[in-house]
Amino acid sequence: MTRPKRQPTSRDDRIRIQTLYDAGMGRTAIVQHLNQHREETHKISVAQVKYALSHRLTPQKSTGRPRDLTEDDVDYIELFLIENRWARWLTFEHLAPCLSQQISLITPDQIRVALSGRGYQRRVTQQKPPLSEANRQARLAFALAHAEWTVEQWMMILWSDESWVMSRRHRTQYVICKNDELPENDCIRKKGWMFWGSFHGSTKGLAVYWETAWGTITAESYMENILTRVADYMLQPGHEGLTFVQDNAQHSSDYLESRALTPRLVRWPAQSPDLNVIEDIWCWMKDWIENRTGVDSNLHVSKKRLRRLVVAAWEAVPPGLLEELVSTMPTRIKAVIAANGGQINI
């Protein structure tokens, strides 16, 4: 018995494949999702998915007059969002091809109006949950304690943090949510691959790209691959005056105490990226990468190439930018005090 011949991939299917992939779905998952209710001759293979991803298309406007949506249509759209959480990250333009199998000639405007009637809107994603009251008070106490610090004192800080590098553009992202869903996980931006860096004054220090072989980031693996390097760096000749920015993790404190570095630590309040100037370096680096790869490319590249891009961006950071950012610390401290410990925009 001969196997039924597969049909060529339609333009709409190719756009659906690209949309699902951009939303974070793997190739096998895309095949399973699209083939759920298809006849054998219309099912899509992994090879067709690979071809669609290597030959990008732009959504094509539907021809003909779109029909009015019924309540059943709107129910289907809402159910699609509930059952397919990745769909919340799509634009209405990219969501339309995913719904067109069930609702022919559906337009982005129809989706927007239909979801708005059910309380949904496209909102800016949150990277972290809102500032807690306890952390607000801790931020205020920290700012008051360092209100008299000079720029020279801030220059002796070893600034450090990790950046989560995603193989997609990092700029403002939106998600389809209701008002009461904003704190939920679906409305918080997902993380990616970890890159850790540090600097003091105008000098770039250690930089670590988290290796696949190190596995999941745990207290033990973080101590072994990050903290040991930090301690060794601070104990090098010429670095005696450096003070390390330390979070409140107990395992970090215990390890650094074992290396006799406790007197050279500055306890940093939680939920305070606006007080850590290295955060601005991550934004600079991601802009640098996007300016060389294209904002619309979504950086769907291998981890190996992504690593090369990140390392090149780190090396490209100008020393003058580091010193310029550190000099803003007195202003940031004053702004936190004025905001009574609240988050600031600098």
Secondary structure as UniProt FT lines:
FT   HELIX           11..22
FT   TURN            23..24
FT   HELIX           27..34
FT   TURN            35..37
FT   HELIX           40..42
FT   HELIX           46..54
FT   HELIX           71..83
FT   HELIX           85..89
FT   HELIX           92..99
FT   TURN            100..102
FT   TURN            104..105
FT   HELIX           108..117
FT   TURN            118..119
FT   STRAND          121..124
FT   HELIX           133..145
FT   TURN            146..148
FT   HELIX           151..155
FT   STRAND          157..165
FT   STRAND          174..177
FT   HELIX           179..181
FT   TURN            182..183
FT   HELIX           185..187
FT   STRAND          193..200
FT   TURN            201..202
FT   STRAND          203..209
FT   HELIX           212..214
FT   HELIX           219..222
FT   HELIX           223..227
FT   HELIX           228..234
FT   TURN            237..238
FT   TURN            240..241
FT   STRAND          243..246
FT   HELIX           250..258
FT   TURN            259..260
FT   HELIX           262..264
FT   STRAND          265..267
FT   HELIX           273..275
FT   HELIX           278..293
FT   HELIX           295..297
FT   TURN            298..299
FT   HELIX           303..316
FT   HELIX           319..326
FT   TURN            327..328
FT   HELIX           329..338
FT   TURN            339..341
//
